[in-house]
Amino acid sequence: MHIAVAGNIGSGKTTLTELLSRHFGWDAHYEDVESNPYLHSFYEDMQRWSFNLQIYFLNSRFKQIIEIHNSGKTVIQDRTIYEDAYIFAPNLHSMNLMATRDFENYNTLFELISNFIKPPDLLIYLRSSVPNLVKQIQKRGRVYEESIRLDYLKSLNERYETWILKYKQGKLLIIDVDEVKFPENANDLGLVIDRINAEIHGLF
């Protein structure tokens, strides 16, 4: 089974992935952040490095999906390939941070790849307000994230909501992380686990 956690920067995807992996005994596949050769450069100059970064993520997540389906195990994935294609790349293009020819090239590649993948069995979307995202980003203190623009986060949030509203590819669980503080509140984590159990049992 393939479980995926989606959400904006700072919404708590990695934390929830880790907690659920530990609780259920699932294998965890994390977003490639520390070894990503483009991420630091991207936040320093988004326009120059946007296409390179998105292609890197597309390649990385495609390989992840192949590994997940070949593993025969239940895997929880931190961020999905769909977020790159439907949220991050279009957002960069609309903000004039990715050239139209690069965006069209990216879309053509994603459309080709999408023929060889299937969506997760359960998608967990972490909904968050922009102030909460900013708070969490500042709290974790990644140097390269200090230059993230507020309008960039806001635009991403709007695209996430549009995507989730139309999402019909599989089971969907929405968690409002402004209200559900699963990282520090055991009761809130328990509620999340109960809701996931209910969705999973509905898969069979």
C-alpha positions in Angstrom: 0.0 0.0 0.0 1.2 3.5 -0.8 0.3 6.3 1.7 1.4 9.9 0.8 1.6 13.1 2.8 1.1 16.3 1.0 1.2 19.9 2.1 2.9 23.3 1.8 6.5 24.1 3.0 6.5 23.9 6.8 3.1 22.1 7.1 4.7 19.2 9.0 4.9 16.5 6.3 8.2 15.1 7.4 7.3 15.0 11.0 4.0 13.3 10.4 5.7 10.8 8.0 8.2 9.9 10.7 5.5 9.6 13.4 3.3 7.4 11.3 6.1 5.3 10.0 7.1 4.6 13.6 3.5 3.9 14.8 2.4 1.6 11.9 5.8 0.1 11.1 5.6 1.5 7.5 8.7 2.1 5.4 9.2 5.9 5.0 10.4 7.6 1.8 11.4 11.2 2.5 11.8 14.2 0.3 15.4 14.6 -0.9 16.3 17.9 0.9 19.8 17.5 2.4 21.4 16.0 -0.7 19.5 18.1 -3.2 22.2 19.9 -5.3 19.8 22.7 -6.4 17.8 23.7 -3.3 20.2 26.2 -1.8 20.8 27.8 -5.2 17.1 27.9 -5.9 16.3 30.0 -2.8 19.1 32.4 -3.7 18.0 32.8 -7.3 14.6 31.3 -8.1 14.4 32.4 -11.7 17.8 30.9 -12.6 17.4 27.5 -10.9 13.6 26.8 -10.9 13.6 24.5 -14.0 16.7 22.6 -12.7 15.1 22.1 -9.3 11.7 20.9 -10.7 13.3 18.5 -13.0 15.5 17.1 -10.2 12.3 16.6 -8.0 10.4 15.0 -10.9 13.2 12.5 -11.5 13.6 11.8 -7.8 10.0 11.3 -7.1 9.4 9.1 -10.1 12.2 6.8 -8.9 10.6 6.8 -5.5 7.3 5.7 -6.9 8.9 2.8 -8.9 10.7 1.7 -5.7 7.5 1.9 -3.6 5.5 -0.3 -6.0 8.4 -2.8 -6.5 9.0 -3.1 -2.7 5.8 -5.0 -2.0 5.6 -3.2 1.3 3.4 -0.5 2.8 5.2 2.8 2.3 4.5 6.3 3.5 5.9 9.0 1.2 6.8 12.6 2.2 5.4 14.7 -0.7 4.0 13.5 -4.0 5.0 13.9 -7.6 1.6 15.6 -8.2 2.5 18.5 -6.0 5.5 19.3 -8.2 3.4 19.2 -11.4 0.2 20.8 -10.3 1.5 23.3 -7.7 5.2 24.1 -7.6 6.0 24.2 -11.4 2.8 26.2 -12.4 3.3 28.6 -9.5 6.9 29.3 -10.5 5.7 29.9 -14.1 2.9 32.2 -13.0 5.3 34.2 -10.9 7.6 34.6 -13.9 10.2 32.5 -12.1 10.2 29.8 -14.8 10.3 30.6 -18.5 7.3 29.4 -20.6 9.4 27.1 -22.8 10.9 25.4 -19.7 7.4 25.1 -18.2 6.0 23.5 -21.3 9.1 21.2 -21.5 8.5 20.2 -17.9 4.7 19.5 -18.5 5.5 17.3 -21.5 7.9 15.2 -19.4 5.4 14.9 -16.5 2.6 13.8 -18.9 4.9 11.1 -20.2 5.8 9.9 -16.7 2.2 10.0 -15.5 1.4 7.2 -17.9 3.6 4.9 -15.9 2.5 5.7 -12.3 -0.6 5.4 -10.3 -1.8 7.7 -7.4 -1.4 6.7 -3.7 -4.0 4.5 -2.0 -4.4 7.3 0.6 -3.4 10.9 0.3 -3.1 12.8 3.6 -3.2 16.6 3.0 -1.9 18.9 5.8 -3.9 22.2 5.5 -2.2 25.2 7.1 -2.6 29.0 7.2 0.4 31.0 5.9 1.2 32.5 9.4 1.4 28.9 10.8 3.7 27.9 7.9 6.0 30.9 8.6 6.1 30.0 12.3 7.1 26.4 11.5 9.7 27.4 8.9 11.3 29.8 11.4 11.2 27.2 14.1 13.1 24.6 12.2 15.7 27.2 11.2 16.9 26.0 7.8 19.3 28.7 6.5 18.3 28.3 2.9 14.6 28.8 3.8 15.2 32.2 5.4 14.7 34.0 2.0 11.3 32.4 1.2 8.9 35.1 0.1 5.6 35.5 1.8 3.8 35.9 -1.5 5.4 32.7 -2.7 4.0 30.7 0.3 0.6 32.4 -0.1 0.4 31.5 -3.8 1.4 27.9 -3.1 -1.3 27.6 -0.5 -4.0 28.8 -2.9 -2.8 26.2 -5.5 -2.9 23.5 -2.9 -6.5 24.3 -2.0 -7.5 24.3 -5.7 -5.8 21.0 -6.3 -7.3 19.3 -3.2 -10.8 20.5 -4.1 -10.5 18.7 -7.4 -8.6 15.6 -6.2 -10.5 12.5 -7.2 -7.7 10.0 -7.8 -8.1 8.1 -4.5 -8.8 8.3 -0.8 -8.2 11.7 0.7 -7.8 12.7 4.4 -7.5 16.4 5.2 -5.9 17.5 8.5 -6.0 21.1 9.6 -2.6 21.6 11.3 -3.6 25.0 12.7 -5.9 23.0 15.0 -4.4 19.5 15.2 -1.0 19.8 16.8 0.2 16.2 16.3 3.9 16.9 16.8 3.5 18.0 20.4 0.1 16.7 21.4 -0.3 12.9 21.9 -4.1 13.2 21.9 -4.0 15.0 18.5 -1.7 12.4 17.1 -4.1 9.7 18.3 -7.0 11.4 16.5 -4.9 11.5 13.3 -4.1 7.8 13.7 -7.7 6.9 14.3 -8.8 8.8 11.1 -6.1 7.1 9.1 -7.2 3.7 10.4 -10.7 4.4 9.3 -9.6 5.4 5.8 -7.3 2.4 5.4 -9.9 -0.1 6.5 -12.2 1.5 3.9 -9.6 0.5 1.2 -10.4 -3.2 1.4 
